[in-house]
Amino acid sequence: MKVLLTGANGYIGRRLKQTLLKQNLSLRLLVRNPKSLEPEPDVQIVQGDTFDTESLDIALEGIDTAYYLIHSLQSNDYQDLDRLSAQNFLDAAIRQGVKRIIYLGGLGIKETSSKHLQSRIETGEILSSRPKEIQTVWIRAGVIIGSGSASFEILRHLTEKLPIMVTPKWVKTLAQPIGVDDVISYLDTSKDLDIDQNVIVDIGSKKMTYKEMMLSCAKVLRLRRWIFPLPVLTIRLSSYWLNFFTPVPYSVARSLIEGLSSEVVVQNDNAQKYFEHIHPISFESAVTKAIQEIEQNQVFSRWSDSGGKHDMWEKQHKDDPSSSVLLDRQSMPIGDIPRETIYRTFCSIGGKEGWFGYDWLWEVRGWIDKMLGGAGLNRGRRDSHHLRVGESVDFWRVEDLEVNERLLLYAQMKVPGKAWLEFKIKEDELVQTAYFYPKGLWGRLYWHLLTPIHYLVFRNMIRSILQKANAHKGLNHAT
C-alpha cells in the first residue's frame, strides 16, 4: 500500500507517522518545510501544500490512501482557506487515481455548531462529495486528550492555576473526550477497512461536561478545585480569560470558546460497527498518561508544532533575515569550548531553563503579550533538551536548526513588525543577532525605545551562554 500523510508535522500527524513507519507500506509526506521533520529511511518527502496544485499532483501520484490532517484555524480567513484546501485536495486525488481519503474532523451538528466546527464539517462534506470517484472515511472526534494537545493544555493549566474558578456557562456543555492514542488507532485502522462506500465514524469515550473534565483532571493531579458557572460571561470575556491563564493565543481561544457552546457528542454507532476491536480508554486514564509523559519529558508532539500559514515575506527571509531594517548583533570568542557544547547550551533556551538572565523582564514581556492577546511565555517548550523546526519555545517558533552551527527563532509575540533571534557559531566566535523588520513608524519607535533594554538583555545573554557552556565543558572533562 502506498500512503500519503499530510499534516505530518502537526500534533496528530507526527504521532500517526510513527505508527505508519512500523508497518510494511510505502509512506510519502507532504509538508511546507521538510526541515520540520526528522529524516527517516525509505520515506519520501514532497515539499508543497494544498494551495499548490502542482505539488499536490506530485504528492498524490501513485498513492492508494491519503490522510487529510489539515486545517487553517490560526488564519483569520480559515473558513475560506479550509474550503479551498479541501477542494484542491479532492480534485488532485481524483486526478491521480487515489482510492481512499481518510479525514479527521470534529464532532458536532452543522446547524448548531460554531464557525470553527462548521468549517471542519464543511471540509468533510467536500472530501466526501464525489463517492463514485473516490471513497472517504471521515473520522469525527471531539475533545482529544493527550500530552501536548490543545484541549489537555487548557484543562491542565486552568486546573493547576485556579483553585476556585468562576466560569462561563459552557462548562455545563456535554462532550465525549477521547485519548490521542485511540484517535491514532482509528486513523491507522481506517486504511485497512473492508468497505465499498463512504463512511462517517464518530468516536469518543463517556459523555462528560467540561466541568466534570476539569474536576476529573484535578482528581488525577491530586488537587481540590471549586467551579462556579456564571451565565454573564460573554464569548469575548471568556476568550480573554482562557488566553490569560492557558498557552493558547486569543484568536485560537475565541474559536475554541465558540465551539464549547454546542455539544460535541457521537451521532452514530459506526465506531462499534467497523472498529469493534478498539475500546477507548477513560478520560482519567488519558489524563494520567498525558501527565506521566510530561513528567518524564516524553511529549512527542504539541498542538503548536505546526506554525500555520506563513506570509510571503517570512517565507523569503526565514533562512536569511539579514535584509531586515534593524538589528542588534553581539559576538564573543568561544575559546576552547567545543562547538557541540555551545550548540546544546543555546538550544536549551526558554521554558524552565529561562532566557540566560533578566528572566523577570521576559516575564513582564510575556504578561504584556498575554494582555494583547498573544501566546505569552506559558507555552514553554515540548522538550527541555531537544528542539526541532516548527515547534514553539515560549512565544517564539523554531525556524531553522543546523546541528552544531545555528538556531533561528521567529517571534510569535505581539510586535509591530517581524522579529528573529539567531545564534550562530562562526569559526572561533559565537554570533548572536536580533533582527527586526518594523511595520511603519510605530515599529521603528518600538525598536528604538527598547534599545537600552536590548543592550542589557542581549549582551548578558551571549555572555551567559558561553559561561554555561564553559561550565558544561568542565563537567564533561570531569566525567
N, C-alpha and C positions, 0 to 999 in steps of 0.2 A: 504493500500500500504506500502511495506517495501522498504525504500530508503537508499542507501549508498552514503555518501558525502565524497569524497577525497579532499585534499587541504583545509580542514575546518579551518586551522589556517592561511590561506593566505588572500590576500586582498578581492577577490570576495567570497571565501569560508566562511569567518566569517559572511558576510552580508547575503549570501544565507541561512546559517544555521539559523539565526534569523527569516527569513521568513518561513522556513520549520517548525520551532518549534511552530509556531502559528497554525499549521494545524493538522488535525486528521490523522496522519500517524505514522509509526514506523521508527525512524531515527537511523542510525548507522554511526559512523565516523571512518575513517581510518587515523591515524596520527602517525608520528615517535615518538613524545614526548607528551603523554597525559597531562603533566603539562602545556602545552601551551594553553589548553582550560579550560574555566570555567566549573565547574561541573554543569550538567543540569539533572533534574529528568527525568527518562524514556528515556534517550539517552544512547545507548550502544557505548562504545569506544573500538576500536581494535588497539593495538599498532603494527606498521609494516609499510611497504612501498611497492611500486610496483616492487621492485627488490627482494622481499622475497615472493616466490610463496606460501609458507605455510601460511603466514599471509594474503595474498590475498584471498586464498580459504576460510579462516575463515571469513574474512570481507564480502565476496560476497555470502556466503551460505544463501539461502532462500530469497535473495534480488530480488525485481521486477525491480527497476530502479536504475541505478548507475550513479552518476555525476563524470565526469573525469575533474578535475581542477588542473592539474599537469603540470609543465614544469621545466626544469633544466637550465635555462638561466644563472645562476650565476656560472655554472661549465664550464670549458674550453672545454670539450668534450660533450657539451649539445646535439648536434645533435644525436650522437650515443646513449646517455642515453635516450633521448626522444623516439627514435625508440624502444629501448628495453623495456622501461616502458610501452609504448602503447601496444606492442605485448603481454607482460606478462598479462596486464590487460584484453585485449580482450580474450586471451586463458582461463584465470581463470573465466571470466564472462560466457563464453560458457559452461565451465565445470560445473558451478554451476546453470545453467539454468536461468540466468538473461534475462529479456525480452527486456530491453531498456538501452542503454548508451546515456547520454547527455554530449556533449563535447563543451567547449568554446574555440574556436581558433581565429585566426586573419584573417582579410580581406587580399586580395591580389591575384595576379595571379602567379602561381608557377614558370613559365618560366622567369618572370621579377622581382621576389621578392629577397630580401636579404636572407642570410643564416638563420637568425633568423625566418623570416616569412616562409621560405621554410620548416623549421623544424616543425612549427606549422601546416602547411598544410599536411606534411607527417604524422604527428600524427593523423590528421583527416582521412586521407586515410587508415591508418592501422586500426583504430577503425571502419571504415565503410566497411572493406574489406570482411566481411562474412555475407551479408544481409539475406541469407537463414537461418542462425542460430541465429542471434541477430540483433535487429533494432538499428540504430544510428540516433540521432538528433544532427546535427552539427551546432551549433550557431557560426557565424563568426562576430567579432566586430573589429573595428579599434581603434581609439583613445578614451579611456574611461576617462570621466571627472567626478571626484568626489573628495571629501576631502581625501587626502592620496594616491590617485592614482599616479603612476609614471609620467604619461602624464601631469596631472594637476600640480604636484610639479615642473616639469621642466618649464612649461609655466609660472607659478606664480613667481618662482624665477627669471627667465630671465626678466620678465616684471617689477617686483619690483626693481631689482638691476641695470638695464641698461636703462637709458633714451634714449640713442642712441645705436642702435645695428647694427654692421656690421656683416652680417650673411652669411652663405653658401647659395648656390642657391636652396637647398632643401626647403627653406621657401615658394617657389612657387608651391610645390607639393600639389596635391589635396588629401583630406581625408574626411571621413564622421565621425565626432566625435559623441559620444553618452554618455548620462548621466549614471552613475553607477546604479541608481535606475531602469532605463529602462532595463539595462542588466539583473539585478536580476529578473525583471518581465518576460522577455523572458525565462530565465532559469527555473523559477518556473513553468510557464505555460507549458513548454515543456514536463513535466512528465505526463500531462493530455491530450496531443494531441491525437485525434482520427485518427490515420493514421496506415497503414499496410506496410509501406516501409521506407527506409532511406530517410532523407531529409536534405538538406543544407539550412540554413536560414541566409542570410546576413542582418545585422542590422546597422542602423545609422540614423542620422538626416541630415540636409542640407549639401551639399558639400561645403567645405571651404579649402583655402590654409592655411599652417601653419602661414604665415604672417598675414592672416585675423584673425586667432585664437588669436595670440599674441596681435594684436590691439584691438580685442574684449575683451580680458581679461583685457587689460589696461583701456578700457572704463568702465568696471564693477568696477575696482579698483579706478576709477576717476584719472587716470594718463595720461599724454600725452607722447607718445613714437614715435620715428622715426626709421624706419628699412630700411637698405640699403643692399640688397643682393650682394654678390661678387662671381664670378664663380671660384676664385682661391683657396678657402679654401678646403683642402683635407679632407677625412674622418677622418684621424688621428688628424689633427689640430682641426677639428670640435668636435671630441670626447673629446680632452683635454679642449676645450673651454666650452663644456657642463659640463664636470666633475668639472671645476673650479668654475662655477657660480651656479650650482644646486646640490642637495643632492646625485645624483647618482654617484657611482664609475666609473672609466674609462672603466672597462670591460662591464658594463651594458650600459654605454653611447655609446660605439662603436657599440654594437649590435643594439641599437635604431637608431643611426645615419645612419647605413647601410640600415635600414628599411625605413627611411624617403625619400630615393631617388626614391622609387617606389610608385605609387598611391595605396591607400587602400580605395577603393570605392565599394559600393554594386553592385553585379553582377547578382542578381536575385530579384524577387518580392515576395518571399515566406514569408517575414515578413508580408506583407499586406494580403497574401492569407490565412495563418494559424493563424496569431495573429492580426486580424483586430481591436480588442478592444484596442491594445496598440498603443499609439501615442507618440513617443519620444519627450521630451521637447527640446527646442532650446539650442544651445551652451551657449548663455549668461545666460539662466535660470539655466543651470547646473553649470556654474561657480559661479553665485550668491549664489546658495545653498551651494556649497562647501566652499566658503568664510565664509558664515554665520556659518557653522558647526565648522570651525577653530576658529572663533572669540568667539564662545560660548563654546569652549572646548568640542565639541561633535563629534570628529573624531573617528569613530567606528573601522576602520582598515586602515592599511597603506601598501604600496607596499613592504616595507622591513620587514613586520611581519614575513614572513616565511624565516628562515635563510638559506635555501638551503642545499646542501649536506654537511654532517659532515664527517671528516675523522675518521678512527678507533681510533686513539689516543685520539681525542677530545671526542668521544663517551664514551670511557672507563674512562676518568678522569674528565668529567664535574661535577660530583657530589662531587668528592674529588680530587681537583688538587694539594693536598699537596705533591704528588710524584714528582712535578716539581723540577728542579735543584736549582733554585734561588728564594728567596722570601724576601719581606720587611714586617715585622709584627709590628703593633702598637697596644697597648691596653691601655685603661683607665677605671677607675672605673665609674660606672653610678650613684652612689649615690641613691638619692630618685626619680630620673627621671623614670616615667613609661616606661616599655618596648615598649608599643604601640606607645608612643610619639617618642622614639628614632627610631623605625622602620619606622614610617611615615616620619621622618626627612631624614634618609639616602636614603629612596625611592624617595625623591624629587630631587635627584641629576641630573645634566645635563639639557639640554635645556635652557630655560630662567632663571632658578634658578642658573645655573653655577655649579662650582665644589668645593664649600666651600673654596674659596681662591685661589690666584695665577691664576685667570682666564686668565690673559694675557699669561701665559706660556701654558695653554691649547689651547688658540687661536693660538699661534705660532705652537704648535704641530699639530693643525688642518690644518693650511696652508701647513705645510710640508707634511702632509698626502695627501692633495689635489694635491700637486706638484708631488707626487709619484703615483698618480692615484687612491688614496683611496677615502673613503666617506667624510672625514673631519667632522667638527662639525656641519655643517648646516643641517644635517638630523633632529637634535633636538630630540624631543620625541612626541609621539601621544597625551599624556595627561599629564598635569602639576602635577597631584596629584596621579595618579594610574599607576601601572606597571603590565604587565603580561609576562609570559615566552615566549620568542621567538621574542619579539619586540625590536626595536632599541632605544638606548639612545645615541645620537650623534654618535661617532664611536665605540660604544660598543653594545653588544647584551645581553639581559637578559637571563641567562642560568638557573637560579633557583630562586625560591621565596618560603620562608617559613614564613608565617604570624607571625609578632612579634618576628622573630628569625633571618632570613637570607636573604641576597640579594647577588647573584653571577653574575658578569658581565664578559663577554668574549670579548676581544679586537678584533675589526674588522679593526683597523688601520693597516697600513703597518709597520710591525715589523719583525726582523729576528728571528722568533720563534713564540711561542704562549703565550698569557698573559691573566690573570684573575685578577679581583679585587673583593674581598669578604668583606662583612660587616656581622658580626655575634655577636649576643647578647648571652653571656655565663654567666649564673648566675648573678653575680654582676659587670660584666665588658663588655665593647664593644671591640671586637677584629676586627681590620681592616688589611687585608693581601693582598699584591700584589704578585701574583705568576708569575713566568716566566720560560718557557721551551725553552731554547735557541737553535737556529739552527746553529751548527758549531761554529768556533772561533769568527766570527763576531757577533754572537748572544751574546756570553759572553762579548766581548768588549763593545757592545752596552749597556748592563746592567750595567757594572762597570763604564763606562763613565758617566752614568746618576745617579749614586748613590747619589752624593751630592744634585741633584735636587729632587730625590725621597725623601730624608730625609726632605727637606723643605716642599715639597708639601704634602706628606702623613702624616707627623707629624701634620702639620697645619690642614689637612682635618679632622682627627678624633677629634681634639680639637674643631674645628668649628662646627662639627655635634653635639657634646654634648652641646656646648654653645647655639646653635639654639634650640635644643630640650629642654634645661632648660628654655629658654625664652618662648617657646610654653607652657611648663608646667605651668609657671606663668600666662600666658594669660588664660589658661583653668581654673585655680583656680579662677581667677578674674571673669570669665564668670559665 
